[in-house]
Amino acid sequence: MGLIMESQAALIVFAGRAGDRNNRAMAGSRVLGRALGAATGLVEHVVGSPEPALATAWPAELEAARAGLTELQGAIEAALRQARRPIGAIGRCAAALATLPVIARARPDAMVVWFDAHGDSNLPENSPTGYLGGMVLTGAAGCWRTGLGDELDLSNVVLVGSRDLDDYERQLIEEGVIRLIAPGPDLGARLQKALQGRPAYIHIDCDVLEPGIVPFELPVSGGLTLADLSEACAALSEGEVVGLEIAEYEASWADGAPGDPNQLVAALAPLLTVLTT
């Protein structure tokens, strides 16, 4: 049953490419968007158009995605001007190169709570793979030039559930530039302690979950269960939630079997409730 109420939220679905190595997340954002719409009663605002994945080096990926990401920025900016909190199904993590600078400009007081199996904090010169999605946080912070904004302060980032980290990402954590909340007991309480009452903009990469729950590209064992995610969402919902974005949900498994986003959306219910009321 949907949440029937006058909403203060905007449901934004990004259907374009953003560093994709396959086409499943572009389709997945539409599937997830429909499930989010059914759960909240919100009408989807779809931006960007799916195009074939390039699976190439990051500079070409960024330029190929730029028009769609610029459109995504415009949609987020419009929602904030209307005092509506964004709920995004954004396809790949790299789409956050567009969203995070906008949020940081509008709400510099907000923490970015980044649920992800990976650190997404490499630089072009030290990335082991050159994958655009692995350089999102540093790009949004201006550590390398994206042309999409650089307002994010890395000291406002909290990684959650990250367990597959590259050397430079570990260095940032060890030096206290970025905080890490590892998987494990009392996740909600540890999140609340890290935020210290500050507002939160929440990014959830589906690969933060244990593999096999929903389809995503880069499985890493030792992830969160849906119960863990629900606990974290409930804890976050006790404070101010600026917005939410979900990335890396793929429409189907690698063998072609369709995915089902409904359990994932159910785990997000505490956040969806506070965002839409």
C-alpha positions in Angstrom: 0.0 0.0 0.0 1.4 3.4 -0.9 2.0 6.3 1.5 -1.1 8.4 0.8 -0.3 12.0 1.8 0.6 15.4 0.4 4.2 15.0 -0.4 7.1 17.3 0.1 9.4 15.0 -2.0 10.3 14.7 -5.7 10.9 11.3 -7.3 13.7 11.7 -9.9 14.7 8.8 -12.1 17.9 9.1 -14.1 17.7 6.8 -17.1 20.9 7.9 -18.9 24.4 6.4 -18.9 27.1 7.3 -16.4 30.2 5.1 -16.8 28.1 2.0 -17.5 29.8 -1.3 -18.4 26.5 -2.9 -19.2 23.0 -1.7 -19.9 21.3 -3.2 -16.8 21.4 -0.2 -14.5 19.8 2.2 -17.0 16.9 -0.2 -17.2 17.1 -0.8 -13.5 16.6 2.8 -12.6 13.2 2.7 -14.4 12.2 -0.5 -12.6 13.3 0.9 -9.2 11.6 4.2 -10.0 8.3 2.5 -10.6 8.6 0.6 -7.3 9.4 3.8 -5.4 6.5 5.5 -7.0 4.2 2.7 -6.0 5.4 2.9 -2.4 5.2 6.7 -2.1 2.5 7.8 -4.4 4.9 10.1 -6.2 5.0 10.6 -9.9 8.3 9.8 -11.5 10.2 12.6 -13.2 12.5 10.8 -15.7 15.6 12.5 -17.0 18.2 11.3 -19.4 17.8 8.6 -22.1 19.3 5.2 -22.2 22.2 4.7 -24.7 24.4 1.7 -25.2 27.1 1.2 -22.5 30.5 2.2 -23.6 32.7 0.3 -21.1 35.7 2.5 -21.8 38.1 4.8 -20.0 36.8 7.4 -17.6 37.4 10.6 -19.7 35.3 9.3 -22.6 32.6 8.0 -20.2 32.3 11.4 -18.5 32.0 13.3 -21.7 29.4 10.8 -23.0 27.4 11.2 -19.8 27.7 15.0 -19.5 24.5 16.1 -21.1 22.4 13.6 -19.1 24.2 14.5 -15.9 23.6 18.2 -16.5 19.9 17.5 -17.0 20.0 15.5 -13.7 21.5 18.4 -11.9 18.8 20.7 -13.2 16.1 18.3 -11.9 17.7 18.2 -8.4 18.1 22.0 -8.4 14.4 22.5 -9.4 13.2 20.1 -6.6 15.2 22.0 -4.0 14.0 25.4 -5.3 10.5 24.1 -4.7 11.4 23.0 -1.2 10.9 19.3 -2.2 13.3 16.6 -0.9 14.8 14.5 -3.8 14.4 10.8 -3.9 16.5 9.5 -6.8 16.8 6.2 -8.7 20.1 7.2 -10.4 21.4 4.2 -12.2 25.2 4.1 -11.7 27.1 5.6 -8.8 28.8 8.0 -11.2 25.6 9.9 -11.6 26.3 11.3 -8.1 29.0 13.4 -9.7 26.0 15.5 -10.7 23.9 15.2 -7.5 26.4 15.7 -4.7 27.7 19.2 -5.7 24.1 20.5 -5.9 23.2 19.1 -2.5 26.4 20.5 -1.0 25.7 23.9 -2.4 22.2 23.9 -1.0 22.9 22.2 2.3 26.5 22.6 3.3 25.5 21.5 6.8 24.5 18.1 5.6 26.5 14.9 6.0 26.7 12.6 2.9 26.0 9.1 4.2 27.4 6.8 1.5 26.4 3.2 1.7 28.7 1.2 -0.7 30.8 -1.9 -0.7 33.6 0.3 -2.2 35.2 3.6 -1.3 34.5 5.4 -4.6 37.3 7.9 -3.6 40.1 7.2 -6.0 41.8 9.8 -8.2 42.4 9.5 -12.0 46.1 9.1 -11.4 45.9 6.4 -8.8 42.7 4.4 -9.7 43.6 0.8 -10.3 40.9 0.5 -13.0 40.1 4.0 -14.3 36.5 3.3 -13.6 34.4 6.5 -13.4 32.2 5.2 -10.6 35.3 4.6 -8.4 36.2 8.3 -8.3 32.8 9.9 -7.4 33.4 11.4 -4.0 36.8 12.9 -4.9 35.3 14.3 -8.1 32.4 15.9 -6.4 34.9 17.4 -3.9 37.1 19.0 -6.6 40.1 16.7 -6.1 39.9 16.2 -9.8 38.0 18.3 -12.4 34.6 17.0 -13.6 33.0 20.2 -14.8 29.9 19.3 -12.8 30.8 21.1 -9.5 33.2 20.6 -6.6 31.3 21.8 -3.5 31.4 18.6 -1.6 33.6 18.6 1.5 35.1 15.2 2.1 35.1 15.7 5.8 31.3 15.6 5.6 31.3 12.1 4.1 30.6 8.9 6.1 31.2 5.6 4.3 28.9 2.8 5.5 29.4 -0.9 4.8 32.5 -0.4 2.7 34.8 -3.4 2.7 36.6 -3.5 -0.7 38.9 -0.5 -0.5 41.9 0.5 -2.6 45.1 1.9 -1.1 44.3 5.5 -1.5 40.8 5.1 -0.1 42.3 3.4 3.0 44.7 6.3 3.3 41.9 8.8 3.3 40.2 6.9 6.1 43.3 6.4 8.1 44.1 10.1 7.9 40.5 10.9 9.1 39.5 12.7 5.9 36.6 10.3 5.4 34.9 8.3 8.1 34.1 4.6 7.8 31.3 2.7 9.6 32.0 -1.0 8.9 29.3 -3.7 8.7 28.5 -5.3 12.0 26.3 -5.0 15.0 24.7 -1.8 16.2 24.9 -0.2 12.8 22.1 2.2 13.5 23.6 3.4 16.8 27.0 3.8 15.2 25.5 5.9 12.4 23.7 8.2 14.8 26.9 8.7 16.8 28.8 9.6 13.6 26.2 12.1 12.5 25.9 13.8 15.9 22.5 15.2 15.0 23.5 16.7 11.7 21.2 16.5 8.6 21.9 13.6 6.2 21.8 13.2 2.4 21.8 9.4 1.9 23.3 7.5 -1.1 22.7 3.7 -1.2 24.7 1.7 -3.7 23.0 -1.7 -3.9 26.3 -3.5 -3.7 26.5 -2.5 0.0 24.2 -5.5 0.4 25.2 -9.1 0.7 25.3 -10.6 -2.9 22.2 -12.4 -4.0 19.6 -10.1 -2.5 19.1 -7.8 -5.5 21.0 -7.7 -8.8 24.0 -5.4 -9.0 27.3 -5.5 -10.9 30.1 -5.8 -8.4 29.3 -8.3 -5.6 31.5 -8.3 -2.4 30.8 -10.7 0.3 30.3 -9.6 3.9 27.6 -7.1 3.1 24.5 -5.8 4.8 21.3 -7.8 5.1 18.0 -6.1 4.4 17.4 -6.1 8.1 20.7 -4.3 8.6 19.7 -1.7 6.0 16.3 -1.3 7.5 17.9 -0.7 10.9 20.2 1.9 9.5 17.3 3.6 7.7 15.2 3.7 10.9 18.1 5.3 12.7 18.7 7.9 10.0 15.0 8.7 9.9 15.2 10.0 13.5 17.1 13.0 12.2 16.7 15.4 9.3 16.9 13.7 6.0 17.8 16.0 3.1 17.3 13.5 0.4 17.9 9.9 -0.8 19.4 8.4 -3.9 19.7 4.7 -4.8 22.3 3.5 -7.3 23.5 0.3 -9.0 20.1 -1.5 -9.0 20.2 -3.6 -12.2 16.9 -4.7 -13.9 18.1 -8.3 -14.2 20.6 -10.7 -12.9 23.6 -11.6 -15.1 21.8 -14.7 -16.4 18.8 -12.5 -17.6 16.4 -13.4 -14.8 14.4 -10.3 -13.7 15.2 -8.7 -10.4 12.6 -7.6 -7.8 13.1 -4.3 -6.1 10.2 -4.5 -3.7 12.1 -5.9 -0.7 14.7 -3.3 -1.1 12.1 -0.6 -1.2 10.4 -2.0 1.9 13.8 -1.7 3.8 13.9 1.9 2.8 10.4 2.6 4.2 11.5 4.7 7.2 13.4 7.1 5.0 10.6 7.2 2.4 8.1 8.1 5.1 10.1 11.0 6.5 10.9 12.3 3.0 7.3 12.3 1.9 5.7 13.9 5.0 
